[in-house]
Amino acid sequence: MSTGRNEPCPCGSGRKYKKCCLNTAPDPINYMKQKLDRFHNRVVGELLRHAAKTFDPEALDEAAAEFLCWPDEEDAAEMDLADHETLFYPWFLFKWRIDPDDGECVLAGPRGLSVVQSYLQTHGRKLDPVERESLEACANAPLSFFEVVELTPGHSVTLRDLLLDRDLRVHDKSASATLHQGGVVFGSVVEAGGIALFGALSEIAFKPTARLGILSLRDRMSMGCGGQITAETLEEYDLEIRALYHDLFIAHTTMPALCNTDGEKLSLHSLRYTISTPQKVFDALKGLTNDFVTEEEMLEQAEFDHAGHLCKVKIPWLKAGNPKNGGMENTVHGHLFINDAAMTCEVNSAERAARLRTIIAKSLTAGDAVYQTTVIQSAAAMMRDAPPSAAISGPDADLMALPEVREQIDQMMRKHWEKWPDMELPALHGQTPRQAVREELGRKLVNVLLEDAEQSCRTANGTLGSLDNLLKVRRALGL
């Protein structure tokens, strides 16, 4: 039936049809999106009021604890529901229900019914078919993780549901402008009226490496359901899915523990000594370079008094190899600065400070190097006192422009990626990439790691080497 010129416009604007959509001839998708947006903006308030009337006043608190996976007191103190409101309220209205089998629950309200199911029983007759379909779709849409595959700015987002392994095109102008291709988001997608919209969407998007944990969860789910994952499977694993989201959120928003290449907590230790003579101390400790820097090279930069005696010299403490980068020939563990009767030793962890003190004690007699004190600066203080990035970007850019510097970086990264297929990686549960690719899940995990490395290479201005290194890895692993 056609709409009369003077009748209310079916888009829900409240204006007459002739003054609204009659002459604008909206496309069907945009028309339906506007209709559903207006309906949801109105019905959310109605659902919240219905919940307040129908359920116990403490229901919201009980639902919040369940949504956060019942954290203990210590974890609860670090979790803020406000960070998850765009997920929690849709979940509360469309998913949460009082468990009819929970004999200890004293909350008032219908058992086994969500807020929206209770609302539909009471008010469903007042809704038109599309509105009712929309609410039922919200109730049936499971929470999942989505990879952003393609963006049509100002219009839509193409997603891959990483748990249900399907593609969706979601009409959302805001998301199309704020999300980034390759990112991973958490939420739900509602299909109603012939279009797909976000039912819920996380405030943040995760890095592509979030797919490591998601793919591992999907593998466990697949084994638990006989290989056929459906929307019902996701509902069954709702707790595990939300727990993974919270783990990813915490990892994304919590400042990581800063460590050196030995995995030791980062803190600057400055050891202070009084020494007998610069020459004697230099002769005893020059071996700390492990021949990566020669005595002649160090003395070229040294200072001498008028009689030719050594006054100032710097000794780098170098170790062969690098635990985290197979392409590096050595690792700097610290620096020793000799200046007349004083020596200052700078290292970046308590463990290295202790090892260096032992080396000095064994290399020199007590009278030749007398320990005085250690000044310690935490990683947080180091970051606070660091110069702004703009102050160092210029020299770094100039340095990276030098052909010999780029060649050195390319050589280092080439060696790293040549060894990478046979490195045991925590992300692969201790397996090497060459071992992992023998199984389907392992191939997917290795592919995620390589995609993340490729994305980093594209944005690193040459500091991570050439993409050709990663192409060779793919060929070596048959990817």
C-alpha positions in Angstrom: 0.0 0.0 0.0 1.4 3.4 -1.0 1.7 6.2 1.6 -0.5 9.2 1.2 1.0 12.7 0.7 -0.4 14.0 4.0 0.2 10.8 6.0 3.1 10.5 8.5 6.3 9.5 6.6 7.1 5.8 7.1 10.7 6.6 7.8 9.6 7.6 11.3 10.7 11.2 11.2 7.3 12.5 12.4 6.9 14.8 9.4 4.3 14.4 6.6 5.4 12.2 3.7 5.2 15.0 1.2 7.6 17.1 3.3 10.0 14.3 4.0 10.8 11.4 1.8 8.3 11.8 -1.1 10.6 14.0 -3.2 14.0 12.9 -1.9 13.6 9.4 -3.3 15.9 7.7 -0.8 17.7 4.5 -1.8 16.1 1.5 -0.1 19.2 0.7 2.0 19.6 4.2 3.4 15.9 4.5 4.0 15.8 1.2 6.0 19.0 2.2 8.0 17.4 5.5 9.0 14.2 3.8 10.0 16.1 1.2 12.2 18.4 3.8 13.7 15.4 5.9 14.8 13.7 2.9 16.2 16.7 1.7 18.1 17.4 5.2 19.5 13.8 5.2 20.9 13.5 1.5 22.0 16.7 1.4 24.0 15.1 3.8 26.5 12.0 1.8 26.6 13.9 -1.4 27.2 15.8 0.1 30.1 12.6 1.4 31.7 11.0 -2.1 31.2 14.0 -3.7 32.8 13.7 -1.3 35.8 10.1 -2.2 36.3 10.3 -6.0 35.6 13.6 -7.0 37.2 15.2 -6.5 40.6 17.0 -3.2 41.1 20.2 -5.1 41.7 19.9 -6.8 38.3 22.1 -4.3 36.6 24.9 -4.8 39.1 24.6 -8.6 38.8 24.7 -8.4 35.0 27.7 -6.1 35.1 29.7 -8.6 37.3 28.7 -11.4 34.9 29.7 -9.3 31.8 33.1 -8.7 33.3 33.4 -12.5 34.0 33.1 -12.1 37.8 36.5 -10.5 38.5 38.1 -10.9 42.0 38.6 -7.8 44.1 42.1 -7.1 42.8 41.0 -7.4 39.1 37.8 -5.5 39.7 39.7 -2.5 41.0 41.4 -2.2 37.6 38.3 -2.7 35.5 35.9 0.1 34.6 32.5 -0.8 33.1 32.5 2.7 31.5 35.2 1.3 29.1 32.8 -1.3 27.8 29.4 0.5 27.8 28.9 0.2 24.0 29.1 -3.6 24.6 27.6 -4.0 28.0 24.2 -2.4 27.6 23.3 -4.2 24.4 24.5 -7.5 26.1 22.4 -6.7 29.2 19.3 -5.9 27.2 19.5 -8.7 24.6 21.5 -11.5 26.2 21.5 -11.4 30.0 19.0 -13.5 31.8 18.4 -14.9 35.3 19.5 -18.6 35.2 16.4 -20.6 36.0 18.6 -23.4 37.4 20.4 -21.1 39.8 18.8 -21.9 43.1 21.0 -19.4 45.0 19.8 -16.4 43.0 17.3 -14.2 44.9 16.8 -11.6 42.2 13.2 -10.8 41.3 12.2 -11.1 37.7 11.3 -13.6 35.0 13.6 -16.7 34.9 15.3 -17.6 31.6 14.1 -14.5 29.7 16.2 -11.6 28.5 15.0 -8.1 28.9 14.1 -7.9 25.2 12.2 -11.2 25.3 10.2 -10.0 28.3 9.5 -6.7 26.5 8.3 -8.5 23.4 5.9 -10.5 25.4 4.4 -7.3 26.8 4.7 -4.8 24.0 5.5 -6.9 20.9 2.0 -6.3 19.4 2.7 -2.6 19.1 5.6 -3.0 16.8 5.5 -3.2 13.0 7.1 -6.4 11.4 10.4 -4.8 10.7 10.8 -3.4 14.2 9.9 -6.8 15.7 12.3 -8.5 13.3 15.1 -6.1 14.4 14.6 -6.8 18.1 14.5 -10.5 17.5 17.7 -10.2 15.4 19.4 -8.3 18.2 18.5 -11.1 20.6 19.8 -13.8 18.3 23.1 -12.0 17.2 26.0 -13.5 19.1 29.1 -11.5 20.2 32.0 -12.3 17.9 35.4 -10.9 16.7 35.5 -9.3 13.2 38.4 -8.4 11.0 38.0 -5.2 9.0 38.5 -6.3 5.4 37.4 -3.3 3.4 36.2 0.3 4.1 33.8 2.4 1.9 34.3 5.8 3.6 31.0 7.4 4.5 29.0 4.3 3.7 29.9 0.8 5.0 32.4 -1.6 6.4 33.1 -5.1 5.1 34.0 -7.5 7.9 35.0 -11.1 8.2 33.5 -12.9 11.2 36.6 -14.7 12.6 34.5 -17.2 14.6 31.7 -17.9 12.2 34.1 -17.6 9.2 31.7 -15.5 7.0 31.8 -12.1 5.4 29.4 -9.3 6.2 28.8 -5.8 4.8 27.7 -3.5 7.6 26.2 -0.1 6.8 27.7 2.3 9.3 29.0 5.8 8.3 30.8 6.4 11.5 32.6 3.1 11.6 33.7 3.5 8.0 35.5 6.6 8.9 37.1 5.5 12.2 38.1 1.8 11.7 41.2 0.7 9.8 41.7 -2.1 7.4 43.3 -5.2 9.1 42.1 -4.2 12.6 40.0 -6.5 14.7 36.9 -5.4 16.5 34.5 -7.1 19.0 30.8 -6.8 18.9 27.7 -8.1 17.2 26.1 -7.6 13.7 22.3 -7.5 13.4 20.7 -8.4 10.1 17.1 -7.0 9.7 15.1 -5.3 7.0 17.5 -6.6 4.4 20.6 -4.8 5.8 23.3 -5.4 8.4 24.0 -3.0 11.2 26.2 -3.1 14.3 24.2 -4.3 17.3 27.2 -3.7 19.6 30.8 -2.5 18.9 33.9 -2.3 21.1 35.3 1.2 21.8 38.8 0.1 20.6 40.1 -2.0 17.7 42.8 -4.5 18.3 46.0 -5.1 16.3 46.0 -7.9 13.7 47.9 -10.2 16.1 44.8 -10.4 18.2 43.8 -13.1 15.7 46.3 -15.4 17.3 44.1 -15.9 20.4 40.9 -15.8 18.4 42.0 -18.5 16.1 43.1 -20.7 19.0 39.7 -20.2 20.6 37.9 -21.0 17.4 40.0 -24.2 17.1 38.9 -25.3 20.7 35.3 -24.4 19.8 35.5 -26.4 16.6 36.7 -29.5 18.5 34.0 -29.1 21.1 31.1 -28.9 18.5 32.2 -31.4 16.0 33.7 -29.0 13.5 30.5 -27.0 12.7 30.5 -23.6 14.5 27.2 -21.8 14.4 25.6 -18.8 16.1 24.3 -21.2 18.7 27.9 -22.4 19.4 28.9 -18.8 20.0 26.1 -18.4 22.5 27.3 -21.6 24.3 30.8 -20.2 24.5 29.7 -16.7 25.4 31.7 -16.7 28.6 35.0 -17.8 26.9 34.5 -15.3 24.1 33.9 -12.4 26.5 36.9 -13.5 28.7 39.1 -13.4 25.6 37.8 -9.9 24.8 38.7 -8.7 28.3 42.2 -10.3 28.0 42.8 -8.5 24.7 41.4 -5.2 26.1 43.7 -5.4 29.1 46.7 -6.2 27.0 45.9 -3.4 24.6 45.3 -0.7 27.3 47.9 -1.7 29.9 51.4 -0.4 29.5 53.6 -3.4 28.9 56.4 -4.3 31.3 59.5 -2.8 29.7 62.4 -5.3 29.5 65.8 -5.4 28.0 67.0 -8.1 25.5 67.6 -10.5 28.4 64.0 -10.2 29.4 64.9 -8.3 32.6 62.8 -5.4 33.9 64.1 -2.2 32.5 65.6 0.3 34.9 68.7 2.5 34.5 71.4 1.7 37.1 74.4 4.1 37.3 77.2 2.5 39.4 79.7 5.0 40.9 83.3 4.0 41.7 86.5 5.8 42.8 89.5 4.3 41.0 93.3 4.3 41.3 94.5 5.1 37.8 92.5 5.3 34.5 95.1 3.2 32.7 95.1 0.3 35.2 91.3 0.1 35.2 91.1 0.4 31.4 93.6 -2.5 31.0 91.6 -4.7 33.4 88.2 -4.0 31.8 88.9 -3.5 28.1 88.0 -7.1 27.5 84.3 -6.3 28.1 84.1 -5.4 24.4 84.6 -9.0 23.5 86.7 -7.8 20.5 83.7 -6.1 18.8 85.6 -2.8 19.5 89.4 -2.9 19.5 91.6 -1.2 22.1 92.9 1.1 19.3 89.3 2.2 18.5 88.6 3.1 22.1 91.8 5.0 22.6 91.2 7.0 19.4 88.3 8.6 21.3 90.1 8.9 24.6 91.7 11.9 26.3 95.2 12.2 27.7 97.0 14.7 29.9 100.1 16.7 28.9 102.4 13.8 30.0 100.5 11.4 27.7 98.7 9.6 30.6 95.2 8.3 30.0 92.5 10.5 31.6 89.2 9.8 29.9 88.0 6.7 28.0 84.7 4.9 27.3 84.4 1.1 27.3 81.3 -0.5 25.8 80.2 -3.7 27.4 79.3 -6.0 24.5 78.0 -9.5 24.3 77.9 -11.8 21.2 74.4 -12.3 19.6 71.0 -11.1 20.6 68.3 -13.3 22.2 65.5 -11.5 20.4 67.0 -10.7 17.0 69.1 -13.4 15.4 70.4 -10.8 12.8 72.3 -8.8 15.4 76.0 -9.8 15.9 76.2 -8.3 19.4 74.1 -6.7 22.2 75.1 -3.6 24.2 74.9 -4.5 27.9 76.2 -1.2 29.2 78.9 1.5 29.1 81.7 2.3 31.4 83.0 5.9 31.6 86.4 6.4 33.1 87.2 10.0 34.1 90.4 10.6 36.1 89.8 9.2 39.6 86.1 8.2 39.0 84.3 5.6 37.0 80.6 5.5 36.1 79.0 2.4 34.8 75.6 2.6 33.1 73.4 -0.5 32.6 69.6 -0.9 32.1 68.6 -3.6 34.7 69.3 -4.7 38.2 70.6 -8.0 37.0 73.2 -6.5 34.7 74.3 -4.1 37.4 74.9 -7.1 39.7 76.8 -9.0 37.0 79.0 -6.0 36.2 79.8 -5.4 39.9 81.0 -9.1 40.1 83.1 -8.7 36.9 84.7 -5.5 38.3 85.4 -7.1 41.7 87.1 -10.1 40.0 89.1 -8.0 37.5 90.5 -5.4 40.0 91.8 -5.4 43.5 89.6 -3.6 46.1 91.9 -0.6 46.1 91.9 -0.1 42.4 88.1 0.2 42.1 86.2 1.2 45.2 82.4 0.9 44.9 80.6 4.0 46.2 76.8 4.0 45.3 74.2 3.2 42.6 71.7 5.7 41.3 68.5 3.9 39.9 66.0 5.4 37.5 62.8 3.5 36.8 61.5 2.8 33.2 58.6 5.2 33.9 61.0 8.0 34.9 63.2 7.3 31.9 60.1 7.7 29.6 59.0 10.9 31.5 62.5 12.5 31.1 63.0 11.4 27.5 63.1 14.2 24.9 59.9 14.7 22.9 59.8 12.6 19.7 59.9 15.6 17.5 63.3 16.5 18.9 64.8 13.2 17.8 62.9 12.6 14.6 65.0 14.9 12.5 68.4 13.3 13.2 66.9 9.9 13.0 65.5 10.7 9.6 68.8 12.0 8.4 70.5 8.8 9.8 68.0 6.6 8.0 68.7 8.4 4.7 72.3 7.3 4.7 72.8 4.4 2.3 75.3 2.7 4.6 72.9 2.8 7.5 70.0 1.3 5.4 72.4 -1.4 4.1 73.3 -2.3 7.7 69.7 -2.5 8.7 68.8 -4.6 5.6 71.6 -7.0 6.4 70.6 -7.3 10.0 66.9 -7.9 9.2 67.8 -10.3 6.4 69.8 -12.5 8.8 66.9 -12.3 11.3 64.3 -13.5 8.8 66.6 -16.2 7.5 66.7 -17.7 11.0 63.0 -16.9 11.9 61.5 -20.1 10.4 63.5 -22.2 12.9 63.1 -20.0 15.9 60.9 -21.3 18.8 58.2 -18.6 19.3 55.9 -18.1 22.3 53.0 -17.1 20.0 53.3 -20.6 18.5 53.4 -22.3 21.9 57.1 -22.9 21.7 57.0 -24.3 18.2 59.1 -23.0 15.3 57.2 -21.6 12.3 58.5 -24.5 10.2 57.0 -27.0 12.7 53.7 -25.0 13.1 52.8 -24.9 9.4 52.5 -28.7 9.3 49.0 -28.2 10.8 46.1 -26.1 9.7 45.8 -24.0 12.8 49.6 -23.5 12.9 49.6 -22.3 9.3 46.9 -19.7 10.2 48.9 -18.5 13.2 52.1 -18.2 11.3 50.3 -16.3 8.5 48.9 -13.8 11.1 52.5 -13.2 12.4 53.8 -12.6 8.9 50.8 -10.3 8.0 51.5 -8.3 11.1 55.3 -8.1 10.2 54.4 -7.0 6.7 52.1 -4.3 7.9 54.9 -3.0 10.2 57.4 -3.1 7.4 55.1 -0.9 5.2 54.9 1.8 7.9 58.4 1.6 9.4 60.2 3.8 6.8 62.8 1.1 6.2 63.7 0.5 9.8 62.4 -3.0 9.6 64.1 -4.0 6.4 62.6 -5.0 3.1 59.3 -6.8 2.4 61.4 -9.2 0.2 62.7 -10.8 3.4 59.1 -11.8 4.4 58.3 -13.0 0.9 61.3 -15.4 1.1 60.0 -16.6 4.5 56.6 -17.3 2.9 58.2 -19.3 0.1 60.4 -21.2 2.5 57.3 -22.2 4.5 55.0 -22.9 1.6 52.7 -20.0 2.4 
